[in-house]
Amino acid sequence: MAERLVIDPITRIEGHLRVEVEINEGKVTEAYSAGTMVRLLEEILKGRDPRDAWAFVGRVCGVCTTVHSLASVRAVEDALDITIPPNAELVRNLMFCTQYMHDHVVHFYHLHAMDWVDVVAALKADPKATSEIAQSISNWPKSSPGYFSDLQKRIKKFVESGQLGIFANGYWGHPAYKLPPEINLIGLAHYLEALEWQKEIVKVHTIFGGKNPHPNYLVGGMACAIGLDEASAINAERLAYVGQLLQDAKEFINQVYIPDLLAVAPYYLDWGAIGGGLGNFLVYGDMSANGYRDTAGYKFPSGAILNKDLSQVYEVDLREDAQVQEFISNSWYSYSDGNEVGKHPWQGETTLKYTGPKPPYEHLDVDQKYSYLKTPRWKGNAMEVGPLARVLVGYARGREDYKEVVDSTLSKLGVPATALFSTLGRTAARGLESILVADWAQEFYDQLIGNIRNGDTRMANTEMFDPKHWPDRAMGVGHTEAPRGALGHWVVIEDQKIANYQLVVPTTWNGSPRDHNGQRSAYEAALLDTPVADPAQPVEILRTIHSFDPCMACAVHLYDEEGKHLSRVSVVGE
C-alpha cells in the first residue's frame, strides 16, 4: 500500500515549496509539487513607467539578484528598439558572470552539499589522512593536518553542546550517506570557506551597480560612469580590483569547488541513473561580447532538446505564440476565456481564483487546482531548464568549450554521457558551467579594458529615454539564463505606461503542477522511481529537488487578495 509523504518546505532558502509523494515498496511512485504563496507582481507593475520596472522586479528575490532587473531592462529596450553601448553590454555580462559564480558555489556548498556530506561523520576523520587527500586533489593552500584538526575540534564542540547551529536539522547518520569521514571533513571545511569567499565576489556588483543585492540598472545602458582618474567613477583602481576579484573567483572554482565535486561524485555514481525526469530541455540563450541581440555569438546557445535526443536541437522563438504558453488548469488562477487554454505571456493574465483548502491541511487535493505556480509549456511540451539544459544544448550544438569540460569530466568519473540525465548530472552541470563562466568573465573583462584604453567610455544611450519619442503601443521581450534556468520578461507598453507585464521564471518551468493533458513538470517527473530508505528521513527526495536549486520567490509572491495589509513594520521615530 502506498504511503503519502509531505515535505513542506523542502527548500533550504526561499521556501514556499511543498512536495507530496507516494512511496510504494521503497520507491516514489507519484509526486506533486506545489508553490504555496501567490505571485501578483505583474499586477503591481500595471500602470507604472516601464523604465522603473527593473527596480520592482529586481526585488523578486535576493538570491538571483540582478537577473530579473537584467531581463526587465532588456524587455523595455526591445520594445523601444534601444541599442546600448558595448561597454554597458560588457559590464552587464560581468555582473551576470559574477552572479553565476557566486550562485553556483553557494548552491553546491550551502544548499546542496549537506544532502551528500555527513557533518557529524566528519568527527571520525583522521586530520592527517584528510590533509593527504586534500593535497592530492588540489593545490589549495588551506590543507594542512593542523587546519583540519582545528576545524574538527570546533565542530566537536557544536555536537557535544547539542546545538549544531547552521548544521542543525540534518539527517546525519542516514544510511544514504556514503562518503568516507575524511571527505566529509573536506566538504565541511570548504562549506565554511565558501561562506567567507561569497562575501568578496559580490563586490563586483557594488562597484558596477552600487550595491548587492539588487544592484542598479538603467534602460539604455548602465548607471555608472567610467573615469580612470576620477575618485567617484569607475576608475583604474576599481577596475583593477574587479580583475582581482574575478581571478580569485576562478581560483576558488578550479581549486576548491571542482575538486570537491569530483571527490564526492565517485561515491554516488548510482545517482547517475536516478532523477532524470522529463528528458526535455529548454535554453533561451545569453551572453555575447557583441551585444544581447547577437544570438549567434551567445556563450549560452539557445535551443530545445526533446526525449534526450542530442542529435537534434530545435530553435527557440520567444515571440511566437505557439512556442511559450502558460496554462492554469491545476493552478489557483483563472483566465477570462477559460482555464484549459494556454496564453503567450504578451496576452497573459494573473487573476486569482483560490478554491483550495485553508492551511494547515493534511494533503493537497491534487484532483483540483493545487499550486500558485502557472504551468508553462514549450510547443506543448513540459521542459526542464537550468544548468543541465544549458550544458546539454551547448554539447549538442557541438561547441568545443562544452565538449572539452563534459568529456573530460565523464572520463574522470568513468561514466557514459547518459549519466548526465540524472540528479548527479544536474549537480555536476553547475560545476562544469562554472568553469566556463569563470573563463568567459575574464574575456569580457579584457574586452572592457581594451575598449577603455582605446578611448571608448560610453555607458548609456539615452536617445530614446524620453517618452515623447515612444510609439503609442510597443511590445518587448527580454530574456536571460538565470543560474536556475531560462528567464523571460514580456512587456506591453501603451500610452507610455505598462499595460501588461509577465514573468516566466525558471522555477515556474521546473516546479509547476500538471497541465491540462496531465503532463508532469520537471520536479514531479524527476522524483519518480527515487529510492527512499526511510520515509521519516527522506534525504533522497531532497537530493533530487535540491539538484534543481528551487527558488520559489521568483515564482510566487505574497499578496492579500482583498488588498489588506498582512503586516506592517514601523521604523522607530517614523
Secondary structure, DSSP 4 states (H G I P E B T S, - for coil): --EEEEESS--SSS--EEEEEEEETTEEEEEEEEE-S---HHHHHTTS-GGGHHHHHGGG-SSSTTHHHHHHHHHHHHHHT----HHHHHHHHHHHHHHHHHHHHHIIIIIIGGGT--TGGGGG--HHHHHHHHHHH---S---HHHHHHHHHHHHHHHHHT--GGGTT--TT-TT----HHHHHHHHHHHHHHHHHHHHHTHHHHHHHSSSSS---BTTB-S--B-TT-TTSB-HHHHHHHHHHHHHHHHHIIIIIHHHHHHHGGGGGGGGGS--TT--EEE--B--TT-TT-GGG-SB--EEE-TT-TT--B---TTSTTTEEEE-TTBSEE-TT-TT--B-GGG---EE---SPPSS-SS--TTS--BSS-EEEETTB--B-SHHHHHHHHHHTT-HHHHHHHHHHHHHHT--GGGGSSHHHHHHHHHHHHHHHHHHHHHHHHHHHHHHHTT----B--TT-SGGGS-SEEEEEEEEEETTEEEEEEEEEETTEEEEEEEE-HHHHHH----TT----HHHHHHTT-B-S-TTS-HHHHHHHHHT---HHHH-----TT---S-----TT-
